[in-house]
Amino acid sequence: MPDKELTARGAATRSRIVDAATAEFAEHGIAGARVERIVAAAGTNKAQLYAYFGSKDGLFDAIFGASLERIVEVVPLESADLADWAVRLYDEYLRRPDLIRLATWHRLERRPAGHLVEDVDRLDDRKLRVIAEGQAAGSVQPGDPFDIMALVIGMSMAWSPVSNVYAATAAESKRVHRARSELLRECVRRAVLID
């Protein structure tokens, strides 16, 4: 990325590159994504892409990092109401299926085992603290807070774009999504919350 501040035109070009690359990486993965398609869709050239991101890998890293930040900001875990959090995650996967696809490609092509990212504390610290506080208050099942979090995220992904059973879309009826949300909320409540 450039050290100097971007002009309005430069910021617009960078934004178009990010949008085009997000779609390209979500559809084709890291290895399958093509810089040529990205710059064509963005209406720019390879020199601009490399000036902003250094490489195709650098571009993916920037997009993937931003997608993780987005999930943390848009769907924060503010209380031990893990059932509500699971439903909000489900809703976000419907709104932005590309985000979960990017995480899946990262898992498949970069980190097939262990944590999804190296700096897990930066992304999970607040969530783990909230879960531990819920456990201390007696409202969340005992166990490793990370494992509780992973279980809830896994449940929220039951109908995500990377489900190996059924991938839901935002185009399905609201009635269907409400029914899934209610089922998800109740299952998470029963699995990890203590009445």
N, C-alpha and C positions, 0 to 999 in steps of 0.2 A: 504494500500500500504506500502511496506517496506520503512523504514527510510533510509537505506543504498542504495547506488547506485547499480543498477542491473549489473550483468555480461552480456556479450554478449548472453550467453545461456539463462539467466533469462529473458532478454529483448525479445528474440525470443519466449520463452514460453508465456510470457505475451501478446505479439502481437498475437500469435495463439489463445489464450483465447479470446482476444477482437474480433478477426475476427469471431470465431465460435459463440460467444455470440451475436454479432451483428446480424448474420443470424438467430439465434434461437429466440431472442427477437422480431425481425422484423416479423417473421412468427407466433409466438405463443403468443406474449405478455408477460407481467411480470408474471402473474399467471400461464400461460400455459408453459412457458419455463422450461426446465429441466436441472439441473446442470449435470446430468449424460450424457445427449446428448452433452452438451457443452464440457465437459472434454474429451469425446470420440472423438469428432470432432477435438479438439485441440491436441490430443495425449499427454494428461497430466493427472493429478489426482485432486481430490477435494481439497486435502491439498494445492496444488499450487494455485488453484483458490482462496481459502479462505485466503491464505497468502498474495496475491496481492490485493484482493478486500474486504475481510472481510465477505462478504455474497453475496447471489444472488442479493439482493436489492442494495448493494454497487456496484456490477458489473454493474447492469442496470444504476445506477446513473452515473457511470464513462462513460459508453458508450453514454448515452443520452446527458450528458454535452458536450462530445466531438463532438457529431453530431450537436449540436446547434452552437458550436464554428466553426465547419467546414462551415456551411451555412453562418455565418457572415463573415468568411474570404474568402470563395470561391465566394460568391455572395454579395459583399458589395454594399451598396447604397452610391455612391460617389457624386451624383448630383441629382437634382430634376427630372431627367428623369425616372420617375416611370414606364413608358411604357417599356423602355429597361430593367429595373430591373425585372419587371414581367416576361419578356421573358427569362431572365437569370435564374430566379427561376424555371420556367417551364423546361428549359434545364437540370438543376441540378436534378430535381425530376426524369427525365428520366435516367440520369446517375446513380443516387444513390437512387432508390426507397425505400431502407431500411431506409433512414434518415426520410422520411415523415411518414413511417409506425411506426417508433419508437416514433415520436411525437404524433401520433394518439393513440398508446397504452398508452403513458403517460397521455394523455388527458382522455382516457376511464377509466384507472385504478387508476390514482393518483389525477388528478385535473379536475374533470368534469365541473367546472365553474371557471370563472375569468381568470386571466392570466395563461398562460401555465407553467410559472416558477415563483418562488418567487422573484428572483433578476432580474426582468425585465429590470431595468435601465441599468444594465451592458450590456445586449444584444441589447436593443432598443435605447439607448440614442443617438447614432450617427445618426441612421436612422430618429428618430423623429426630431433631430436638422436640418438635411438636408431638411426634408419636411417643417418644420417651416420656414426655410430660403427661400424655394421656394414659400411658401405662402406670405411671406413678400415682395418678388420680384414680386408677381403677376402672377406667372406661375403655381401655384397649387391651386386648389379649397380651399375656406375657410372651416374650420371645425377642429375638434380635430385631430392633427397630428397622434395620435394613431389610430383613426378610419379610416383615409385615408390609413395608412399603412396596417391595417387589411383588408380593402376592396381590396387593390392591391394583398396582399398575397392570399386572398380567390379566386380572379380571376385567379391568377397564378396556383392554385390547381385544376382548372376546370377539367383537364384530368389526375390528379395525381393518384397514386396507391390507394388512399383512396376516390376517387370520387364516389359519389353514383349514377352517371350517366354512365360514361365511363372511364375506367382506361387505359391510353395509355402505350405503352412500347417502348423502344428504338429500338425494332425489326421492328416497322412500317416504312414505306417508308419515306425518307427525304422530299419528296414532301408533304406528309401529315403533317409532323412536321413544315415545312415552312409555310404552309397554316394556321395552328393553331397559330403559332408564330405571323404571320401578323395580324390575327384576334384579338389575345390577345393584341398586341401592340396598335391596333386601338381602341379597346374597352376601355383599360386603359386610353389612351390619351383622349378620349372623356369624360370618367367618371370623371377623377380627374385633368387633366391638362387644363390650360387656354392658348389659342393661343394668 
